[in-house]
C-alpha cells in the first residue's frame, strides 16, 4: 500500500510563467517526492497550460480558476487551506521558487529539532535568498536571511525587509523570528485550522497580519539557519493581480482599514483559539503595529 503523504504543499499561482519550473524543481530535488501532496490554486490566463509531465507528478492537484475571477492572494490561500487532509506538515509557498537538493528532509529536520528543544508549536519561515529566472542557476544567493520591519502606510506597518543572518555558518539551529514570510512557511498541518487566512486582506501588510495571527494562536516563529531554496523577487515573468483588476486600490484601502481595526482590538479576531493578544505581539517585537 502506498504511503500517505507527509507534507501538504500549498501554492497560489497567478499568471506566473515560473509555476512550471517551480513544480519541476520542487519534485526533482525532494528526497521523498512520493510523500508530497501539492495543490495549486491556478489563477490562469486564457493561454496558460500545464505540460503533461507536471500533471503527472505524484500527489499533484490543481484547481484552475480564470484569473478574472480571482479575489486575490489571501482568498487563494484560504481556499488552499480548506483542502488540507490531515497531513502532519504543511508547506506554504509562492509559485516562483527553486529548491536545494533534499529540501524536504532539511526543513522537516529543522522543525523537529525545534520541537525536540521544547518548542511546542514551531513555525519555520523566512525570505528565501533570491534567484533570477533569466540567469539560472548563476544568480542564486547563498545566505539565509532574517526579516525586519521596513515601512508604514497611513501609520500601519505593511512592509518588511530582510538582511543576512550574521554568523550563520556557525549556527547549529534555526533562529527566533519576529515576522513571517508568506512565500515560505513550514508548520504542523493543524496550522491550516489554527490560523485561517483572511480573504479580505488584499496584499500589502498580509505578512505582518499573519505574523500576528500565528503568534496569537501560539506559534513560535523561527528562520532557517541554512539556505533551503530560492525565491524570485522580480515580477518579469508574472502578472500581478492588480494589473488585471481595476478595483485593486479600493481593495487595498479596505484592507488597510481592516488591519488598523484588528491591531487596535483587544483580541485577534478570526482565530478558533487565541492564546495571546495584539499587545503581546507588540511587546514581543518591541514596536507598535499602528501609529495613527
Long-range contacts (C-beta under 8 A, 24 or more apart in sequence): 2-34, 3-34, 3-35, 4-87, 5-34, 5-35, 5-36, 5-37, 5-59, 5-87, 6-32, 6-35, 6-36, 6-87, 6-88, 6-89, 6-108, 7-35, 7-36, 7-37, 7-87, 7-88, 7-89, 7-90, 7-91, 7-104, 7-108, 8-37, 8-39, 8-83, 8-84, 8-85, 8-87, 8-89, 8-90, 8-91, 8-189, 8-192, 9-36, 9-37, 9-38, 9-39, 9-90, 9-91, 9-93, 10-39, 10-41, 10-77, 10-80, 10-81, 10-90, 10-91, 10-92, 10-93, 11-38, 11-39, 11-40, 11-41, 11-80, 11-93, 11-94, 11-95, 12-40, 12-41, 12-43, 12-73, 12-76, 12-77, 12-80, 12-94, 12-95, 13-40, 13-41, 13-42, 13-43, 13-95, 14-43, 14-67, 14-70, 14-73, 14-76, 14-95, 14-238, 14-239, 14-240, 14-241, 15-43, 15-44, 15-45, 15-48, 15-67, 15-238, 15-239, 15-244, 16-95, 16-96, 16-237, 16-238, 16-239, 17-133, 17-237, 17-238, 18-95, 18-96, 18-97, 18-133, 18-232, 18-237, 18-238, 19-50, 19-95, 19-96, 20-50, 20-51, 20-54, 21-98, 21-133, 22-93, 22-95, 22-96, 22-97, 22-98, 23-54, 23-57, 23-60, 24-53, 24-54, 25-97, 25-98, 25-99, 26-93, 26-97, 26-99, 27-57, 27-58, 29-99, 29-100, 29-101, 29-102, 29-103, 30-99, 30-102, 30-103, 30-104, 31-101, 31-102, 31-104, 31-105, 32-104, 32-105, 33-57, 33-58, 33-59, 34-58, 34-59, 35-104, 36-104, 37-61, 37-85, 37-87, 39-63, 39-80, 39-83, 40-95, 41-65, 41-76, 41-77, 41-79, 41-80, 43-67, 43-69, 43-70, 43-76, 43-241, 45-239, 67-239, 67-244, 68-244, 70-241, 70-245, 71-199, 72-199, 72-202, 72-203, 72-241, 72-251, 73-182, 73-203, 73-206, 73-241, 74-197, 74-198, 74-199, 74-200, 74-201, 74-202, 74-203, 74-206, 75-199, 77-182, 77-197, 78-196, 78-197, 78-198, 78-199, 81-192, 81-196, 81-197, 82-192, 84-189, 84-192, 84-193, 86-189, 87-189, 88-188, 88-189, 89-186, 89-187, 89-188, 89-189, 90-185, 90-186, 90-187, 90-188, 90-189, 90-191, 90-192, 91-184, 91-185, 91-186, 92-182, 92-183, 92-184, 92-185, 92-186, 93-183, 93-184, 94-182, 94-183, 94-231, 95-238, 96-133, 96-231, 96-232, 96-237, 96-238, 97-128, 97-183, 97-229, 97-230, 97-231, 97-232, 98-131, 98-136, 98-137, 98-140, 98-229, 98-230, 99-228, 99-229, 99-230, 100-227, 100-228, 100-229, 103-228, 103-229, 106-226, 106-228, 107-186, 107-224, 107-228, 108-186, 110-173, 110-174, 110-186, 110-222, 110-224, 110-225, 110-226, 111-186, 111-187, 113-173, 113-174, 114-173, 114-174, 114-220, 114-222, 117-173, 119-220, 119-222, 120-218, 120-220, 121-187, 121-188, 121-217, 121-218, 121-219, 121-220, 122-187, 122-219, 122-220, 122-222, 123-180, 123-185, 123-186, 123-187, 123-191, 123-214, 123-219, 123-220, 123-221, 123-222, 124-174, 124-184, 124-185, 124-186, 124-187, 124-222, 124-223, 124-224, 125-177, 125-180, 125-181, 125-184, 125-185, 125-186, 125-221, 125-222, 125-223, 126-162, 126-177, 126-181, 126-184, 126-223, 126-224, 127-160, 127-162, 127-181, 127-183, 127-184, 127-231, 128-181, 128-183, 128-184, 128-227, 128-228, 128-229, 128-230, 128-231, 129-227, 129-230, 129-231, 130-230, 130-231, 130-232, 130-233, 131-230, 131-231, 131-232, 132-232, 132-234, 133-232, 133-236, 133-237, 134-236, 140-230, 141-227, 141-230, 142-227, 143-168, 143-227, 144-168, 144-223, 144-224, 144-225, 144-226, 144-227, 145-223, 146-175, 146-177, 146-223, 147-177, 147-178, 147-179, 147-180, 147-181, 147-223, 148-178, 148-179, 149-178, 149-179, 149-285, 149-287, 152-291, 153-204, 153-205, 153-256, 154-256, 154-260, 154-292, 155-260, 155-290, 155-291, 155-292, 156-205, 156-256, 156-259, 156-260, 156-263, 156-289, 156-290, 157-205, 157-208, 157-287, 157-289, 157-290, 158-204, 158-205, 158-208, 158-256, 158-259, 159-204, 159-205, 160-207, 160-208, 165-223, 165-225, 168-225, 168-226, 171-225, 172-225, 173-225, 174-222, 174-223, 174-224, 174-225, 175-222, 175-223, 175-225, 176-220, 176-221, 176-222, 176-223, 177-221, 177-222, 177-223, 178-211, 178-221, 178-284, 178-285, 179-207, 179-208, 179-211, 179-221, 179-285, 180-207, 180-210, 180-211, 180-214, 180-221, 181-207, 182-206, 182-207, 182-210, 183-231, 184-228, 184-229, 184-231, 187-214, 187-219, 191-219, 193-272, 194-218, 194-219, 194-271, 194-272, 194-273, 195-219, 195-271, 196-270, 196-271, 196-272, 198-258, 198-270, 200-254, 200-255, 200-258, 201-255, 201-258, 201-259, 202-248, 202-251, 202-252, 202-254, 202-255, 203-241, 203-242, 203-252, 203-255, 204-252, 204-255, 204-256, 205-255, 205-256, 205-259, 208-259, 208-289, 209-259, 209-262, 211-281, 212-262, 212-263, 212-268, 212-278, 212-281, 212-289, 213-268, 213-270, 213-271, 215-276, 215-280, 215-281, 215-284, 216-267, 216-268, 216-271, 216-274, 216-275, 216-276, 216-277, 216-278, 216-280, 216-281, 217-271, 217-273, 217-274, 217-275, 218-273, 218-275, 218-276, 259-289, 259-290, 260-290, 263-289, 263-290, 264-290
